[in-house]
Amino acid sequence: MKKIEAIIKPFKLDEVKEALQDIGLQGITVIEAKGFGRQKGHTELYRGAEYVVDFLPKVKIEIVLNDDQVERAVEAIRNAAQTGRIGDGKIFVSTIEEAIRIRTGETGADAV
């Protein structure tokens, strides 16, 4: 099993969710996040004072799935989240040792 973590722009969330549903995936976790990479934030003017906004709003999506679904899921996320501008985000794939469904006690792929 693998875990995909994707950090994307918030306005791309619906497109990414639909792209994942189109390839048959369900069960994603979405977390509101803030961060920056090469974008380095920006400056804003508030009541006549200029200040730096270091952290930009992002959304983190987490999905645990079978190994054979990873390539399609990564491609779906990348295509749906891409704008071609800096700050589009990142996708991380890691290995999951075990998964357990709390309600039934199922383990492994059955728990996903």
Secondary structure by P-SEA (a helix, b strand, c coil): cbbbbbbbcccaaaaaaaaaaaacccbbbbbbbcccccccccccccccbbbbbcccbbbbbbbbbcccaaaaaaaaaaaaaccccccccbbbbbbbcccccccccccccccc
